[in-house]
């Protein structure tokens, strides 16, 4: 029996479509654990220089269209506070 393994090419195409998405981060729930930053395959999340009400530096999406979010939801899955929502185009 043969194993068939399909992978997503580096140019973000899946079944002929370019994968695009965006995220929103609830800054008041984010505690700056950096799990989303570590696990993001496109590295489009960084810590803000601002503090939230609880005194944590919170994560935010970088503004960069060329290497933008694919909507893979890895960040949302890794977030222990469930502070990230993913939207796919």
C-alpha positions as CSV (number, residue, x, y, z in Angstrom):
1,X,0.0,0.0,0.0
2,X,1.4,3.4,-1.0
3,X,1.4,6.4,1.3
4,X,0.3,9.6,-0.4
5,X,1.5,12.8,1.3
6,X,0.4,16.2,0.0
7,X,2.0,19.4,1.2
8,X,1.2,23.0,0.8
9,X,3.8,24.7,-1.4
10,X,5.7,27.6,-0.1
11,X,3.8,30.1,-2.3
12,X,0.7,29.6,-0.1
13,X,-1.4,27.7,-2.7
14,X,-3.9,25.1,-1.7
15,X,-6.0,23.4,-4.4
16,X,-5.1,26.2,-6.9
17,X,-6.1,29.1,-4.6
18,X,-3.9,31.5,-2.8
19,X,-4.4,31.2,1.0
20,X,-5.2,34.5,2.6
21,X,-6.5,35.5,5.9
22,X,-6.3,37.8,8.9
23,X,-6.5,37.7,12.6
24,X,-7.9,39.8,15.4
25,X,-6.3,39.7,18.9
26,X,-8.3,40.7,21.9
27,X,-5.6,42.8,23.6
28,X,-7.2,42.7,27.0
29,X,-7.1,38.9,27.1
30,X,-3.5,38.6,25.7
31,X,-0.8,38.0,28.3
32,X,2.1,38.2,25.9
33,X,3.1,34.6,26.2
34,X,4.5,34.7,22.6
35,X,3.2,31.2,21.7
36,X,1.4,32.7,18.7
37,X,4.6,34.5,17.6
38,X,6.6,31.3,18.0
39,X,4.2,29.0,16.1
40,X,3.2,31.4,13.2
41,X,4.6,29.8,10.0
42,X,4.7,33.2,8.2
43,X,6.1,35.2,11.2
44,X,3.5,38.0,10.9
45,X,2.8,38.4,14.6
46,X,4.9,40.5,17.0
47,X,4.7,42.0,20.5
48,X,3.4,45.5,20.7
49,X,5.3,48.2,22.4
50,X,2.1,49.2,24.2
51,X,0.8,47.7,27.4
52,X,-2.8,46.5,28.0
53,X,-4.9,47.2,31.1
54,X,-3.3,44.3,33.0
55,X,0.2,45.5,32.2
56,X,1.2,43.0,29.6
57,X,2.7,43.6,26.2
58,X,0.2,42.1,23.8
59,X,0.6,40.4,20.4
60,X,-0.5,42.1,17.2
61,X,-0.4,41.4,13.5
62,X,2.4,43.0,11.5
63,X,1.3,45.2,8.5
64,X,2.9,43.5,5.6
65,X,0.8,42.5,2.5
66,X,3.5,40.5,0.6
67,X,4.1,37.9,3.4
68,X,0.7,38.2,5.1
69,X,-1.4,35.9,7.1
70,X,-2.7,32.8,5.4
71,X,-5.5,32.1,7.9
72,X,-4.0,28.8,9.0
73,X,-5.2,29.3,12.6
74,X,-2.0,27.9,14.2
75,X,-1.8,31.0,16.3
76,X,-5.4,30.7,17.6
77,X,-4.9,27.0,18.4
78,X,-1.7,27.7,20.4
79,X,-3.2,30.7,22.3
80,X,-3.9,29.6,25.9
81,X,-6.2,32.6,26.5
82,X,-8.3,32.1,23.3
83,X,-7.6,35.7,22.5
84,X,-7.2,35.2,18.7
85,X,-9.9,35.0,16.0
86,X,-9.0,33.9,12.5
87,X,-10.8,35.1,9.3
88,X,-10.1,33.5,5.9
89,X,-10.8,35.2,2.6
